Amino acid sequence: MTATTETKFDETIMTTDNLAEQLRRDLLPMCFVVPGDLCQIIDTVNPQTGRSTIRGETLAQVREREPGAVIMPLADWIEAKTKAQDQPGVWVPVSEENYWRMLEVLPPAAQFAYAFLVGEATDHHAASGQPRFACYRERDGAFEEYSRPMTHREFEAEFGKCPLSYS
């Protein structure tokens, strides 16, 4: 992201990007998670009660159904998930049949020549909230899938500018 606005706070220049990040960290709640499990947050912590927001459980009660659960800042979980999501992927061979099945199952979310994003998001980027899609390409007669979901921005960086047809 490119920051365009700067604001002076206590002689420190803060860009709109790092100001927004600090505000987000300060305002986000604590959450119940199992360390290393970046697929889910069990629940957020009610700041008045210290219990889970949805079920009203204590940490001990959460641990009965989710062994190893801890309470941690949601911002730390988002940071860890973002780091994992942003790891580079690799192109993995797939069959021509699988390539065409994924191209035809839904209209592509984006397409550039023989590369496309599957028309339904797999998940969303933890930091930006942008949808991430399975990505396929055909290159020199070989059919491949990217080993992790890709955002539209990543797709355009890899293949070129193209519209996103996803809402």
C-alpha positions as CSV (number, residue, x, y, z in Angstrom):
1,M,0.0,0.0,0.0
2,T,1.2,3.5,-0.7
3,A,0.4,6.1,1.9
4,T,-0.4,9.5,0.6
5,T,-1.3,11.5,3.7
6,E,1.0,12.2,6.6
7,T,0.0,13.5,10.0
8,K,2.3,14.7,12.8
9,F,1.8,13.3,16.3
10,D,4.3,14.1,19.0
11,E,7.0,15.0,16.5
12,T,6.5,11.6,14.8
13,I,5.4,11.5,11.2
14,M,2.7,8.8,10.8
15,T,1.4,7.8,7.4
16,T,-2.2,6.9,7.0
17,D,-1.2,3.3,6.6
18,N,0.7,3.0,9.9
19,L,-1.8,5.2,11.8
20,A,-4.6,2.9,10.6
21,E,-2.5,-0.2,11.6
22,Q,-1.9,1.2,15.1
23,L,-5.6,2.1,15.5
24,R,-6.6,-1.4,14.4
25,R,-4.3,-3.0,16.9
26,D,-5.6,-0.8,19.7
27,L,-9.2,-1.4,18.9
28,L,-9.1,-5.1,18.1
29,P,-10.2,-7.5,20.9
30,M,-8.5,-10.4,22.5
31,C,-9.4,-13.8,21.1
32,F,-9.4,-17.5,22.0
33,V,-7.2,-19.5,19.6
34,V,-5.2,-22.7,19.4
35,P,-1.6,-21.7,18.8
36,G,-0.5,-22.8,15.3
37,D,-4.1,-23.2,14.0
38,L,-4.4,-20.3,11.6
39,C,-7.7,-21.6,10.1
40,Q,-9.9,-20.3,12.8
41,I,-10.5,-18.1,15.8
42,I,-12.6,-19.9,18.4
43,D,-14.2,-16.7,19.7
44,T,-13.4,-13.2,20.8
45,V,-13.0,-12.2,24.5
46,N,-15.7,-10.0,26.0
47,P,-13.6,-7.2,27.6
48,Q,-16.1,-6.7,30.4
49,T,-16.4,-10.4,31.5
50,G,-13.2,-12.0,30.2
51,R,-15.4,-14.8,28.8
52,S,-16.0,-15.8,25.2
53,T,-18.4,-13.5,23.4
54,I,-20.7,-16.1,21.9
55,R,-20.9,-18.9,24.5
56,G,-19.9,-16.9,27.6
57,E,-17.2,-19.5,28.4
58,T,-14.1,-19.2,30.5
59,L,-10.7,-20.2,29.1
60,A,-11.0,-23.5,31.1
61,Q,-14.3,-24.2,29.5
62,V,-13.1,-23.4,26.0
63,R,-10.1,-25.8,26.6
64,E,-12.5,-28.6,27.4
65,R,-13.6,-28.7,23.7
66,E,-10.4,-27.0,22.2
67,P,-7.4,-28.4,24.1
68,G,-4.4,-26.0,24.0
69,A,-6.5,-22.9,23.5
70,V,-5.1,-19.6,24.7
71,I,-6.1,-16.0,24.8
72,M,-4.1,-13.7,22.6
73,P,-4.5,-10.3,20.9
74,L,-6.5,-10.7,17.6
75,A,-4.0,-8.4,16.0
76,D,-1.2,-11.0,16.7
77,W,-3.3,-13.8,15.2
78,I,-4.0,-11.7,12.1
79,E,-0.3,-10.9,11.8
80,A,0.6,-14.6,12.0
81,K,-2.1,-15.6,9.5
82,T,-1.0,-12.9,7.1
83,K,2.6,-14.1,7.3
84,A,1.5,-17.6,6.5
85,Q,-0.8,-16.5,3.7
86,D,1.9,-14.4,2.1
87,Q,4.4,-17.2,1.8
88,P,5.4,-17.7,-1.9
89,G,3.6,-20.5,-3.7
90,V,4.6,-22.8,-6.5
91,W,3.0,-24.0,-9.6
92,V,1.8,-27.7,-9.3
93,P,0.9,-29.8,-12.3
94,V,-2.8,-30.8,-12.7
95,S,-4.6,-32.7,-15.4
96,E,-6.0,-30.9,-18.4
97,E,-9.4,-32.3,-17.3
98,N,-9.1,-30.7,-13.9
99,Y,-8.0,-27.3,-15.5
100,W,-11.1,-27.3,-17.7
101,R,-13.5,-28.4,-14.9
102,M,-12.3,-25.5,-12.7
103,L,-12.6,-23.1,-15.6
104,E,-16.1,-24.2,-16.4
105,V,-17.5,-24.7,-12.9
106,L,-18.2,-21.0,-12.5
107,P,-17.4,-17.9,-14.6
108,P,-13.8,-17.0,-13.7
109,A,-13.3,-14.2,-11.1
110,A,-10.5,-13.0,-13.4
111,Q,-8.9,-14.3,-16.6
112,F,-5.9,-13.3,-18.5
113,A,-5.1,-15.4,-21.6
114,Y,-4.8,-19.0,-20.3
115,A,-4.7,-18.1,-16.6
116,F,-7.7,-17.6,-14.4
117,L,-9.0,-17.3,-10.8
118,V,-11.8,-19.7,-10.0
119,G,-15.1,-17.8,-9.7
120,E,-15.6,-18.3,-5.9
121,A,-13.2,-17.1,-3.3
122,T,-11.4,-19.8,-1.3
123,D,-10.9,-17.5,1.7
124,H,-9.9,-13.9,2.4
125,H,-6.6,-12.3,3.2
126,A,-6.3,-11.8,6.9
127,A,-4.8,-8.3,6.8
128,S,-6.5,-6.8,3.7
129,G,-9.8,-8.7,3.7
130,Q,-9.3,-9.2,-0.1
131,P,-10.8,-12.4,-1.4
132,R,-8.3,-15.1,-2.4
133,F,-9.0,-17.6,-5.2
134,A,-7.6,-20.8,-6.6
135,C,-5.5,-20.0,-9.6
136,Y,-4.9,-22.1,-12.7
137,R,-2.8,-21.6,-15.8
138,E,-1.9,-23.4,-19.0
139,R,1.6,-22.8,-20.2
140,D,3.3,-24.5,-23.1
141,G,0.8,-27.3,-23.0
142,A,1.2,-27.9,-19.3
143,F,-1.7,-27.4,-16.9
144,E,-0.9,-26.1,-13.4
145,E,-2.5,-24.8,-10.2
146,Y,-0.9,-22.4,-7.8
147,S,-0.2,-24.1,-4.5
148,R,-2.0,-21.4,-2.4
149,P,-5.0,-19.1,-3.1
150,M,-4.1,-15.8,-4.8
151,T,-5.6,-12.3,-4.5
152,H,-6.6,-10.4,-7.6
153,R,-3.7,-8.0,-7.1
154,E,-1.3,-11.0,-7.0
155,F,-2.9,-12.4,-10.2
156,E,-2.4,-9.1,-12.0
157,A,1.2,-8.9,-10.9
158,E,1.8,-12.4,-12.3
159,F,-0.2,-12.1,-15.5
160,G,-1.2,-8.5,-16.3
161,K,-4.1,-6.1,-15.7
162,C,-7.6,-7.6,-16.0
163,P,-10.9,-6.8,-14.4
164,L,-12.2,-8.7,-11.3
165,S,-15.7,-10.1,-11.9
166,Y,-16.5,-11.0,-8.3
167,S,-18.8,-9.5,-5.8
